[in-house]
Amino acid sequence: MKIKRALISVSNKDGVVELAKFLRAKGVEIISTGGTMKTIKEAGVPVTYVSEVTGFPEVMDGRVKTLHPFVHGGILAVRGNEKHQEEMQELGIKPIDMVVVNLYPFKETIAKPGVTEEEAIENIDIGGPAMIRAAAKNFEDVAVLVNPSSYGKVMQALEKEGELPPELSKQLAEEAYRHTSEYDAAIASYLAKTLAPEEEYPQETAIFLEKVQDLRYGENPHQSAAFYRDKSEAGGIAAAKQLHGKELSFNNIVDIEAAYRLASEFEQPAAVIIKHTNPCGTGIGKDLAEAYGKALASDPVSAFGGIIGLNREVDKTTAQEVAKLFVEAVIAPGYSKEALVALEAKKNVRLLELPLLKAEAALDMKKVSGGMLVQKLDTDFAARGEMKTVSKRQPTDDEWEQMLFAMKVVKHVKSNAIVLARECRTVGVGAGQMNRVGAADIAIKQAGELVKGAVMASDAFLPFGDTVEAAAAAGITAIIQPGGSVRDEESIAAADKHGIAMVFTGMRHFKH
């Protein structure tokens, strides 16, 4: 495809001067509008104003400028169609071989605090999408560029071959339709919210995913897989920067997400060790090294081959301790130079950097056959003042501290879940069991002698007194749970019988 005439009209002007200079040097005539024309002209590049092409001025505050047969006829005409060519010659329409357009910043505008509906509406582009779609439809004869990141490969192809390869033109058309579909979806979503501001989940919604990378395989070697970024979210694990180590696997990414979500729960220095999405060890301390030591001591056997999440910049001391253990990956907000030296000595360990997660407005989505479940992430946590002591014995200050710590951990453990804690670290974790007393038995067995004097946290209510009886027999002194069972009195009575302090949070934390 030869490029002889190009129309350039962009909101994002990154790279547009370089592109215009390149095209002009290749003898391409450039047509432009408004601000884009001014930018190109000020750079010393000859440019034709679109009104000179259409013979009609820009009107209605620029709302109408390219919606004209001399523009769209030049874009849509099929070069190999004799009838089209005859009509072009008869009407004086000249072909346009390249359309460089990106759209008014609608998403950026509605993201501004206090934006009015009038401002949002004025940032709905009309002529731009029309030209993009027209050029994309006629991709065999017209190149369409909607993203400055594509300018380089287009210039490279034109420099090397003198024309645009058909395959590249088709790729650009596909990119253009994705661009306009996302744009329209953002507008529809905005209008839906203005019509029903109280409606938390709209009747229809669109999700746009951008591939980050292909993965070697999925959960198992016989499953193919890829990693996609949700384009509606700016941060999250998809934005993590990998500093060192092997390529991430499917299971690595799932476990890294679990590690960092739990590490981000705590204001104090915290360390989390994840195995198969469950925390086998969690600790908080006066510094990161102490927190990591506590997390590792929770279950050093399961920690082998785990994923470590840390909520502070990794220092040399912590890094040296982590380096003693075989781990798949470490994720933290940052690393000191000395920490990187210590950890990079482990050739394969994956080191990722990401600011603490802020997921207040994020959604949790679970794909099921034929549909999608959507919910807000479980970022809530009952305040101590909202909790209720239901036992005769009041918890001590230390028991309160341990129970609040354990409750933050248990919300990240697969249900049914029980967590035992003391000294601000987990000593026993029972995860993913079919009944709650089974989860308690696993946690108690894992804790061993450390169970005596520990506290217990449950992600949901205790439906029977059996879990309390098991806790009492093991030497647990306090239990924190949501409450809300029709048999709460049975659990409370069991706690009182054994002198156990029991607190109801009123907030369940199932994790399926």
Secondary structure, 3 states (H helix, E strand, C coil): CCCCEEEEEECCCCCHHHHHHHHHHCCCEEEECHHHHHHHHHCCCCCEEHHHHHCCCCECCCCECCCCHHHHHHHHCCCCCHHHHHHHHHHCCCCCCEEEEECCCHHHHHCCCCCCHHHHHHCCCCHHHHHHHHHHHCCCCCEEECCHHHHHHHHHHHHHHCCCCHHHHHHHHHHHHHHHHHHHHHHHHHHHHHHCCCCCCCCCCCCCEEEEEEECCCCCCCCCEEEEEECCCCCCHHHCEEEECCCCCHHHHHHHHHHHHHHCCCCCCEEEEEECCEEEEEEECCCHHHHHHHHHHHCHHHHCCEEEEECCCECHHHHHHHCCCCEEEEEECCECHHHHHHHHCCCCCEEEECCCCCCCCCEEEEEECCEEEEEECCCCCCCHHHCEECCCCCCCHHHHHHHHHHHHHHCCCCCCCEEEEECCEEEEEECCCCCHHHHHHHHHHHHHHHHCCCEEEECCCCCCCHHHHHHHHHCCCEEEECCCCCCHHHHHHHHHHHCCEEEECCCCCCCC
